[in-house]
Amino acid sequence: MIRPLLLLLLFGTGFSTFAQNAVRVLTLEDAVSLAQANNRLVKNAQLSVSMSDDQVAEARTYRFPSLNLYALGSQLLTPVDFTFQRGAFGSFPGIGPVPATDTRIHTPLRPTFCGLTQFSQPLSQQYKIGLNIKQAKLAKLVDEQQLRAQKQSVTSQVKQAYYAILRTQSSLASSEENLKFDRELDRTTEQYVAEKTALKSDSMDVKAKIAQEEYNNLTLRDSLTSQKEQLNDFLGRDIRTDFSVAEVPEATIIEASLDAAQAQALSARPELAEARLTVQQAELNRRIGGENAKQVEGFRNLAVVMGISIAAIFLALVLQFNHAVKPLLVFGAVPYGIVGALLALFITGTPFGFMAFLGIASLIGVIVSHVIVLFDFIEEMREKGEPLERALVDAGIVRLRPVLITVGATVLALFPLALHGGPLWKPLCYSQIGGLGVATFITLLLVPVFYAIFVLDLKLITWDVTAKERQ
């Protein structure tokens, strides 16, 4: 009973030792397959192709309509109540006290809800979107050619490393045989020296050959280990993985003409295919750049139209006021409004585009209308013979409420559209919000100052002084 158990134990130990000493043989085909599947550079190229697929899919989504739903709710925490006594803002000739009676403003505590639904379908941008889709597809094809080139490069490196290991293994096997021969020669020489049929120097020469061969054997083993680690690195696995290589059969000779070989090389090389795709990309970039040039031309035409509109407004104001200088005061607040619009775009990080330009163009009309409202009151006071200072102060006070109500309502209405209206409306809204905010204060504060300068200092506008003012 004990003897079979001992035999079984000895057999199992010997089998496990044999399994541990067995080294896996790696063929050239297996090495190339492992490298193309696990090499890190090849995986990076494959990830680039996958990213290109996602970019193509993303570019296609811009063709489809989009639906956005927004909901805003708010409620005051405390009521807001204001009471203005009769004549709190003064009493003025022709209109009496402002306000005419005691006025109480009450804001109830109730929730406010605002809903916004936006549906957009790009129409005029379809051509440019198509060009961008083609550009993304070409970029994907370029990445695929780069993947092919990377696989070919890795395959070439794997084959070079494999053949180097074969050469080193062959040299190591030859060194082992030489070492066996030298050791047998040393034994024979020692015997001849003992029989005094050979010299001691002959034995020393043989021992020197053995030492040299052992050094060569050790150098080849080190080289073989380094080459295996390099090949394991190409294969994308642990560099300590042990293996042995198999002999590669001789390549078969295929006869082909030089022209056929050149044609096959020109059609199969990924570098040439990538160059052709790059040429197509350059052509698409030229076409897209042509679209941008058309956009710049559209800006230029819009600027010309806006200049013509401003000139027409100026002529209309000249006819309205029967004066060539007063329209300049009307346009005095326009540059400040433009600066405010550009400053708002800069603060919010919004790019300047067609919609921003359109917002500034419409902003000019709003600013001019506000200044005309102020000027109309000043001209009425001038016709009534009021003093200049009183006319300017009354104009700022009387027109304060309608201007602030108009601007406040416009700005408050533009804020939800700017925040949730998407990238199409954001430049237009922010340009108008910034321009109106700056131009309103300029209209109410600096325009009366400019008017006084034109009357008192520059003498470009005449103001009839009444007898009351002379006194």
WOPENOR-V946051 format. One record per residue. N is the residue number from 1. PHI is phi as a letter, one per 20 degrees, with the letter a starting at -180 (none if undefined). PSI is psi in degrees with one decimal (NA if undefined). D_FIRST is the distance of its C-alpha to the first C-alpha in Angstrom with 2 decimals. Layout:
<<N,PHI,PSI,D_FIRST> <N,PHI,PSI,D_FIRST>>
This chain:
<<1,none,-39.4,0.00> <2,f,-36.7,3.82> <3,f,-43.9,5.61> <4,f,-35.4,5.89> <5,f,-41.6,6.81> <6,f,-41.0,9.12> <7,f,-39.9,10.52> <8,f,-39.1,11.27> <9,f,-43.9,12.92> <10,f,-39.1,14.90> <11,f,-42.2,16.01> <12,f,-40.4,17.19> <13,f,-42.3,19.05> <14,f,-37.3,20.70> <15,f,-40.7,21.77> <16,f,-38.2,23.33> <17,f,-39.2,25.10> <18,f,-38.0,26.48> <19,f,-36.0,27.69> <20,f,-35.6,29.44> <21,f,-15.2,31.07> <22,f,134.3,32.27> <23,d,133.8,35.98> <24,f,135.3,37.78> <25,e,126.5,40.53> <26,d,116.3,43.82> <27,e,165.8,46.35> <28,f,-39.6,50.07> <29,f,-41.3,50.40> <30,f,-39.3,47.63> <31,f,-42.7,49.32> <32,f,-41.3,52.69> <33,f,-44.6,51.30> <34,f,-39.7,49.57> <35,f,-43.7,52.77> <36,f,-21.4,55.03> <37,e,-31.3,52.77> <38,c,-7.5,51.96> <39,f,137.1,54.71> <40,f,-39.7,56.72> <41,f,-37.8,60.09> <42,f,-40.2,59.41> <43,f,-39.4,58.40> <44,f,-41.8,61.64> <45,f,-36.6,63.62> <46,f,-38.0,61.89> <47,f,-36.7,62.81> <48,f,-39.1,66.39> <49,f,-41.0,66.47> <50,f,-40.5,65.19> <51,f,-37.4,67.88> <52,f,-38.6,70.46> <53,g,-44.2,69.41> <54,f,-37.7,69.98> <55,f,-35.9,73.35> <56,f,-44.3,74.45> <57,f,-38.2,73.54> <58,f,-41.7,75.40> <59,f,-34.0,78.46> <60,f,-30.1,78.52> <61,f,-22.9,78.63> <62,f,-12.4,82.09> <63,f,-22.4,83.52> <64,e,157.3,82.73> <65,f,159.1,84.74> <66,c,142.9,83.71> <67,c,123.7,84.31> <68,c,134.5,84.43> <69,d,128.7,85.01> <70,c,141.9,86.18> <71,c,130.8,87.08> <72,c,135.1,88.78> <73,c,142.4,89.64> <74,b,159.4,91.55> <75,b,138.1,93.51> <76,f,141.9,95.70> <77,e,-33.2,94.52> <78,c,148.4,98.10> <79,f,150.5,101.34> <80,d,110.5,103.60> <81,c,133.9,107.27> <82,c,141.9,110.29> <83,c,120.6,113.93> <84,d,120.9,116.72> <85,f,158.5,120.18> <86,f,126.4,123.19> <87,m,22.0,124.27> <88,f,-30.7,121.16> <89,e,8.5,121.27> <90,o,171.6,125.04> <91,c,130.7,128.08> <92,c,145.5,129.26> <93,f,138.2,132.52> <94,n,-29.7,132.32> <95,c,-16.4,129.05> <96,n,-159.0,129.56> <97,f,148.8,126.85> <98,c,115.2,123.21> <99,f,163.6,121.67> <100,f,-29.4,124.60> <101,c,169.8,123.12> <102,f,126.5,120.40> <103,d,128.4,117.15> <104,d,126.9,113.80> <105,d,122.1,110.57> <106,c,132.2,107.65> <107,d,110.5,104.09> <108,f,156.7,102.27> <109,e,88.4,98.63> <110,b,147.9,97.11> <111,f,150.3,94.17> <112,c,131.1,94.80> <113,c,137.8,92.56> <114,c,125.7,92.73> <115,d,143.3,90.75> <116,c,127.1,90.67> <117,d,128.4,89.29> <118,c,125.6,89.32> <119,c,125.4,88.70> <120,c,140.2,89.08> <121,c,113.5,88.76> <122,f,131.5,89.39> <123,d,-58.1,91.92> <124,f,-18.2,93.81> <125,e,2.6,90.65> <126,f,-38.2,88.80> <127,f,-46.1,89.84> <128,f,-35.1,88.66> <129,f,-40.0,85.42> <130,f,-40.0,84.86> <131,f,-39.6,85.38> <132,f,-35.3,82.87> <133,f,-43.6,80.31> <134,f,-38.4,80.88> <135,f,-41.2,80.53> <136,f,-38.2,77.18> <137,f,-40.4,75.96> <138,f,-39.2,77.06> <139,f,-36.9,75.24> <140,f,-43.3,72.08> <141,f,-37.9,72.56> <142,f,-43.7,73.09> <143,f,-36.5,69.81> <144,f,-40.0,68.04> <145,f,-36.6,69.49> <146,f,-35.4,68.42> <147,f,-42.9,64.88> <148,g,-45.3,65.05> <149,f,-38.9,66.33> <150,f,-40.0,63.59> <151,f,-41.4,60.89> <152,f,-40.0,62.50> <153,f,-43.4,62.72> <154,f,-40.4,59.07> <155,f,-42.8,58.06> <156,f,-42.8,60.16> <157,f,-39.5,58.66> <158,f,-43.1,55.10> <159,f,-42.5,55.90> <160,f,-44.2,57.53> <161,f,-38.8,54.57> <162,f,-46.6,52.15> <163,f,-34.0,54.21> <164,f,-39.5,54.49> <165,f,-39.8,50.70> <166,f,-44.4,50.57> <167,f,-42.3,53.18> <168,f,-40.4,51.40> <169,f,-41.8,48.04> <170,f,-42.6,49.84> <171,f,-37.7,51.59> <172,f,-40.6,48.35> <173,f,-40.5,46.67> <174,f,-38.5,49.78> <175,f,-38.5,49.67> <176,f,-42.5,46.05> <177,f,-40.9,47.08> <178,f,-37.2,50.14> <179,f,-40.5,48.10> <180,f,-43.5,45.80> <181,f,-41.4,48.90> <182,f,-37.1,50.60> <183,f,-39.5,47.67> <184,f,-36.6,47.51> <185,f,-35.7,51.30> <186,f,-41.3,51.03> <187,f,-42.4,48.65> <188,f,-39.9,51.03> <189,f,-40.6,54.04> <190,f,-38.5,52.58> <191,f,-41.3,52.04> <192,f,-35.4,55.65> <193,f,-40.3,56.95> <194,f,-34.3,55.17> <195,e,-0.5,56.79> <196,m,34.1,60.04> <197,d,-0.9,60.51> <198,b,154.7,60.37> <199,e,157.4,61.94> <200,f,-33.2,60.28> <201,f,-32.5,61.90> <202,f,-41.6,60.03> <203,f,-38.4,56.73> <204,f,-37.1,58.00> <205,f,-42.2,59.05> <206,f,-42.4,55.58> <207,f,-35.8,54.02> <208,f,-39.1,56.57> <209,f,-39.5,55.58> <210,f,-43.2,51.91> <211,f,-41.6,52.89> <212,f,-39.2,55.05> <213,f,-37.2,52.36> <214,f,-37.8,49.80> <215,f,-43.1,52.45> <216,f,-39.6,53.04> <217,f,-42.2,49.30> <218,f,-40.4,49.05> <219,f,-40.9,52.18> <220,f,-37.5,50.84> <221,f,-41.5,47.55> <222,f,-43.4,49.66> <223,f,-40.9,51.86> <224,f,-41.0,48.93> <225,f,-43.9,47.50> <226,f,-41.0,50.98> <227,f,-36.1,51.48> <228,f,-40.5,48.17> <229,f,-40.0,49.14> <230,f,-43.4,52.53> <231,f,-39.9,51.07> <232,f,-35.7,48.68> <233,f,-40.6,51.80> <234,f,-34.2,53.57> <235,e,-5.6,50.63> <236,m,33.4,50.83> <237,c,-179.5,47.30> <238,g,129.8,45.72> <239,f,-15.0,47.02> <240,e,1.0,43.68> <241,f,124.3,41.95> <242,e,145.5,40.61> <243,a,170.8,41.20> <244,c,155.0,42.35> <245,d,154.5,45.24> <246,d,156.4,45.50> <247,f,140.9,48.32> <248,e,127.8,51.26> <249,f,154.1,52.75> <250,f,141.0,56.36> <251,f,141.7,58.86> <252,f,144.3,60.85> <253,e,122.6,64.56> <254,d,122.8,66.71> <255,e,131.3,70.38> <256,b,152.0,72.73> <257,f,159.9,76.31> <258,f,-39.7,77.31> <259,f,-42.2,79.21> <260,f,-39.9,76.27> <261,f,-42.2,73.96> <262,f,-42.5,76.52> <263,f,-40.9,76.96> <264,f,-39.5,73.22> <265,f,-42.3,72.93> <266,f,-32.0,75.89> <267,e,-22.4,74.48> <268,e,-19.6,70.88> <269,f,124.4,71.36> <270,f,-27.3,70.77> <271,f,-40.7,73.29> <272,f,-40.0,76.07> <273,f,-39.8,75.12> <274,f,-38.5,75.12> <275,f,-40.5,78.55> <276,f,-41.2,79.92> <277,f,-34.3,78.66> <278,f,-37.3,80.23> <279,f,-42.2,83.55> <280,f,-37.4,83.28> <281,f,-40.8,82.51> <282,f,-38.1,85.62> <283,f,-42.1,87.67> <284,f,-39.1,86.42> <285,f,-36.8,87.15> <286,f,-41.4,90.66> <287,f,-41.0,91.13> <288,f,-39.3,89.81> <289,f,-33.3,92.06> <290,f,-36.8,94.90> <291,f,-39.9,94.18> <292,f,-37.1,94.36> <293,f,-38.6,97.64> <294,f,-36.6,98.96> <295,f,-41.5,97.96> <296,f,-40.1,99.89> <297,f,-36.9,102.83> <298,f,-39.3,102.63> <299,f,-43.0,102.81> <300,f,-43.1,105.84> <301,f,-38.8,107.58> <302,f,-37.5,106.83> <303,f,-39.6,108.29> <304,f,-43.4,111.43> <305,f,-39.5,111.76> <306,f,-38.6,111.32> <307,f,-41.5,113.99> <308,f,-39.0,116.37> <309,f,-42.5,115.68> <310,f,-41.5,116.43> <311,f,-39.9,119.64> <312,f,-41.1,120.64> <313,f,-40.7,119.97> <314,f,-45.0,122.04> <315,f,-37.8,124.97> <316,f,-38.3,124.75> <317,f,-35.6,124.85> <318,f,-43.4,127.84> <319,f,-34.5,129.67> <320,f,-49.1,128.57> <321,e,-8.8,129.68> <322,l,41.8,132.43> <323,b,142.9,131.23> <324,e,-14.5,129.24> <325,e,-35.2,127.67> <326,g,-37.8,126.40> <327,g,-28.8,123.70> <328,f,-36.4,122.26> <329,f,-34.1,121.80> <330,f,-41.3,120.07> <331,e,2.8,117.53> <332,f,-29.3,117.22> <333,e,-9.7,114.14> <334,f,-46.6,112.31> <335,g,-36.8,110.88> <336,f,-37.4,109.50> <337,f,-39.3,107.83> <338,f,-41.4,106.23> <339,f,-41.4,104.97> <340,f,-39.1,103.54> <341,f,-45.9,101.77> <342,f,-36.8,100.22> <343,f,-39.2,99.24> <344,f,-39.8,97.48> <345,f,-38.7,95.55> <346,f,-42.8,94.53> <347,f,-41.2,93.41> <348,e,-4.6,91.32> <349,m,30.0,89.85> <350,e,129.2,91.25> <351,f,149.6,92.02> <352,e,118.3,95.59> <353,c,-159.0,95.88> <354,f,-43.4,98.11> <355,f,-36.6,97.77> <356,f,-40.9,98.58> <357,f,-40.6,101.60> <358,f,-37.5,102.66> <359,f,-40.4,102.31> <360,f,-38.1,104.57> <361,f,-43.3,107.08> <362,f,-27.8,107.30> <363,f,-36.9,107.37> <364,g,-42.6,110.62> <365,f,-39.4,112.35> <366,f,-43.1,111.22> <367,f,-44.7,112.41> <368,f,-39.5,115.75> <369,f,-39.4,116.26> <370,f,-43.3,115.68> <371,f,-36.4,118.12> <372,f,-39.6,120.69> <373,g,-42.5,120.47> <374,f,-43.5,121.21> <375,f,-34.6,123.98> <376,f,-40.4,125.60> <377,f,-40.5,126.10> <378,f,-41.7,127.46> <379,f,-35.8,129.93> <380,f,-42.5,131.08> <381,f,-35.2,131.72> <382,f,-40.9,133.63> <383,f,-30.0,135.83> <384,f,-7.3,136.58> <385,n,21.5,137.71> <386,f,152.0,135.02> <387,f,155.4,134.38> <388,f,-49.1,131.57> <389,f,-42.4,129.43> <390,f,-37.6,129.63> <391,f,-41.5,128.90> <392,f,-42.7,125.77> <393,f,-44.4,124.50> <394,f,-38.2,125.28> <395,f,-43.4,123.56> <396,f,-36.9,120.34> <397,f,-46.1,120.41> <398,f,-40.5,121.51> <399,e,0.7,119.14> <400,f,-48.2,116.23> <401,f,-51.0,115.02> <402,f,-36.7,115.06> <403,f,-44.8,113.45> <404,f,-39.3,110.69> <405,f,-43.1,110.04> <406,f,-47.8,109.87> <407,f,-41.8,107.62> <408,f,-43.4,105.39> <409,f,-40.3,104.90> <410,f,-46.1,104.11> <411,f,-44.5,101.63> <412,f,-32.5,99.85> <413,f,-28.1,99.59> <414,e,-24.1,98.19> <415,f,-49.0,95.42> <416,g,-38.9,93.08> <417,f,-35.9,93.59> <418,f,-36.1,92.85> <419,e,-34.2,89.66> <420,c,9.2,88.22> <421,e,-5.2,90.22> <422,n,174.2,87.93> <423,f,-14.3,88.69> <424,f,-44.5,91.63> <425,e,-16.6,93.85> <426,g,-47.0,92.69> <427,f,-41.2,94.94> <428,f,-43.8,98.02> <429,f,-46.5,97.50> <430,f,-36.1,96.84> <431,f,-39.2,99.78> <432,f,-36.7,102.13> <433,f,-49.1,100.82> <434,f,-42.2,101.28> <435,f,-42.3,104.59> <436,f,-38.6,106.09> <437,f,-41.9,104.98> <438,f,-45.2,106.72> <439,f,-28.4,109.70> <440,f,-48.0,110.57> <441,f,-35.8,111.21> <442,f,-40.8,113.01> <443,f,-43.4,115.22> <444,e,-23.7,116.16> <445,d,-51.8,116.54> <446,e,-31.0,117.33> <447,f,-44.2,119.28> <448,g,-34.6,122.10> <449,f,-45.0,122.10> <450,g,-39.1,122.37> <451,f,-43.2,125.21> <452,f,-37.9,127.06> <453,f,-42.2,126.63> <454,f,-29.2,128.05> <455,e,-49.7,131.02> <456,e,-38.8,131.82> <457,e,-53.3,130.70> <458,e,-19.0,130.59> <459,l,29.4,133.47> <460,e,-19.4,131.90> <461,c,132.2,132.29> <462,e,140.2,135.52> <463,c,117.7,135.58> <464,f,125.9,138.89> <465,e,126.5,139.64> <466,e,165.5,141.23> <467,f,-35.0,144.09> <468,f,-38.0,141.82> <469,f,-31.7,139.53> <470,f,-35.4,142.55> <471,f,NA,143.55>>
